[in-house]
Amino acid sequence: MPLSGPLYERVASAPPVPAGLPMVVVLTGFTDAGGAVSQMIELFREDLSPSPVVSFSADVLLDYRARRPVITFDADHLTDYRPPRLELSLVHDAIGQPFVLLAGFEPDFAWDAFTETVVGLAEGLEVATVTWVHAIPMPVPHTRPIGTTVSGTRSELTQAHSVWQPHTQVPATVGHLLEHRFAQSGAAVSGFVLLVPHYLADTDYPAAALAGLDSLSVATGLVFDADGVREENREYLAKVDDQVEGNAELTAMLRTLEERYDSYMAGSNLGQPIIHTGDLPSADELAAELERFLADRRPDDDRRSDDKRGDDKWGRR
């Protein structure tokens, strides 16, 4: 089916982009456990002032009925409509190093056209590397560092930082397809999957964003000022701590997760987790989070397909 309009437009006031920069890809959509990617995009847009080079068309790429934008109803009128954004921008990190950033919504439509366009734009800009990040829920304790699974063509990263290397089929995202197309083109590309505690997956977990930023730093050498995120993480944990009442059953669940994690890591010859710069919560803090998770968990219908699968070595369903 032909596209309903132009896929993108170049920004007339865009600055020149030097050749040889790293490219970072962060797209919200199907998998964003702990709000890791959403928080990273917010930090980039608010703190780093990206200069857009290319703007992609939401009218062509987005299903508004599936992901509706937000508008504010203010007493007797509507205001503050924020249209979805997907932009390729020139950005500078905390110490002034430039990089190319593709950030925004994951397209619903025209994946082949979109990935072909992005690969072509990256080749035209002569980017040095491509790195993307997303996050999935896993039955791991947040009293341990957030682990990563790394894929792509950069073996030094996949060998050093993959704590889990499954052979499995997964529902694809456009990020997966981008990585696949970049690899086919011979680019230096890497994808970091953040393994976020499942009981925090539906919250904005600041430590997940910190782990994502650290992953980008490892892959690109870029430096990010995450002091604000660290403070949010401390406040987040303080709120959790206020709810702790020492539930023995939930503490036992934590210990089971910890034992499984520690047993797996002790017997693994794979990479070690990137030690992110967040504060690691205590067992009591996990108990409070689990209590809230169990109270707010999904309806049974949403879990039926999950319940049909067994546990793996990590207790992953």
Secondary structure as the mmCIF struct_conf table of DSSP 4:
data_model
#
loop_
_struct_conf.conf_type_id
_struct_conf.id
_struct_conf.beg_label_comp_id
_struct_conf.beg_label_asym_id
_struct_conf.beg_label_seq_id
_struct_conf.end_label_comp_id
_struct_conf.end_label_asym_id
_struct_conf.end_label_seq_id
BEND BEND1 SER A 4 GLY A 5
BEND BEND2 LEU A 7 LEU A 7
STRN STRN1 TYR A 8 ARG A 10
TURN_TY1_P TURN_TY1_P1 ALA A 12 SER A 13
HELX_LH_PP_P HELX_LH_PP_P1 ALA A 14 PRO A 16
TURN_TY1_P TURN_TY1_P2 ALA A 19 GLY A 20
STRN STRN2 PRO A 22 THR A 28
BEND BEND3 GLY A 29 PHE A 30
STRN STRN3 ASP A 32 ASP A 32
HELX_RH_3T_P HELX_RH_3T_P1 ALA A 33 GLY A 35
HELX_RH_AL_P HELX_RH_AL_P1 ALA A 36 ASP A 47
BEND BEND4 LEU A 48 LEU A 48
STRN STRN4 SER A 51 PHE A 56
HELX_RH_AL_P HELX_RH_AL_P2 ALA A 58 LEU A 61
TURN_TY1_P TURN_TY1_P3 TYR A 64 ALA A 66
BEND BEND5 ARG A 67 ARG A 67
HELX_LH_PP_P HELX_LH_PP_P2 ARG A 68 VAL A 70
STRN STRN5 THR A 72 ASP A 74
TURN_TY1_P TURN_TY1_P4 ALA A 75 ASP A 76
STRN STRN6 HIS A 77 THR A 79
STRN STRN7 LEU A 86 HIS A 92
TURN_TY1_P TURN_TY1_P5 ALA A 94 ILE A 95
BEND BEND6 GLY A 96 GLY A 96
STRN STRN8 PRO A 98 PHE A 105
HELX_LH_PP_P HELX_LH_PP_P3 GLU A 106 PRO A 107
BEND BEND7 ASP A 108 PHE A 109
HELX_RH_AL_P HELX_RH_AL_P3 TRP A 111 LEU A 125
TURN_TY1_P TURN_TY1_P6 GLU A 126 GLU A 126
BEND BEND8 ALA A 128 ALA A 128
STRN STRN9 THR A 129 MET A 138
BEND BEND9 PRO A 139 PRO A 139
TURN_TY1_P TURN_TY1_P7 HIS A 142 THR A 143
BEND BEND10 ARG A 144 ARG A 144
HELX_LH_PP_P HELX_LH_PP_P4 PRO A 145 ILE A 146
STRN STRN10 GLY A 147 GLY A 152
BEND BEND11 THR A 153 THR A 153
HELX_RH_AL_P HELX_RH_AL_P4 SER A 155 HIS A 161
BEND BEND12 VAL A 163 VAL A 163
HELX_RH_AL_P HELX_RH_AL_P5 VAL A 174 GLN A 184
TURN_TY1_P TURN_TY1_P8 SER A 185 GLY A 186
STRN STRN11 VAL A 189 PRO A 197
HELX_RH_3T_P HELX_RH_3T_P2 HIS A 198 LEU A 200
TURN_TY1_P TURN_TY1_P9 ALA A 201 ASP A 202
BEND BEND13 THR A 203 THR A 203
HELX_RH_AL_P HELX_RH_AL_P6 PRO A 206 THR A 220
HELX_RH_AL_P HELX_RH_AL_P7 ASP A 227 ASP A 242
TURN_TY1_P TURN_TY1_P10 GLN A 243 GLN A 243
HELX_RH_AL_P HELX_RH_AL_P8 ALA A 248 ALA A 266
TURN_TY1_P TURN_TY1_P11 GLY A 267 GLY A 267
BEND BEND14 LEU A 270 LEU A 270
HELX_LH_PP_P HELX_LH_PP_P5 GLY A 271 ILE A 274
BEND BEND15 THR A 277 GLY A 278
HELX_LH_PP_P HELX_LH_PP_P6 ASP A 279 PRO A 281
HELX_RH_AL_P HELX_RH_AL_P9 ALA A 283 ASP A 296
HELX_LH_PP_P HELX_LH_PP_P7 ARG A 297 PRO A 299
HELX_RH_AL_P HELX_RH_AL_P10 ASP A 300 ASP A 307
TURN_TY1_P TURN_TY1_P12 LYS A 308 LYS A 308
BEND BEND16 ARG A 309 ARG A 309
TURN_TY1_P TURN_TY1_P13 LYS A 313 TRP A 314
#
